[in-house]
Amino acid sequence: MSDSDCLLISVMYVYEHRGKSYRQLLQCALKVSRDSVPHDVLEHPMEPENLDRLHELLPEHVRSLGPIVDVQNIFEIHDTTTTSQKAG
């Protein structure tokens, strides 16, 4: 069993273009060590105080886009940038 949880975090990006306001849902996968946050944050991620904590963990370029609007647990995050295997 893993010592971390994988989350798919959705943020609402609101922007203006040519005088019109647009909204776009953007998602970021986040792997969180269970030891790095209180248990309640992962058990109840949509509680306001827990959303604030998860928002702090996002990379700055994602965090600056907008508020978290949804959090889902996902099975795994597979990072292919760290493997030396090449697709054949």
Secondary structure, DSSP 8 states (H G I E B T S, - for coil): --SEEEEEEEEEEEEEETTEEEEEEEEEEEEEETTTS-HHHHHSTTSHHHHHHHHHHS-HHHHTT--EEEEEEES----GGG------
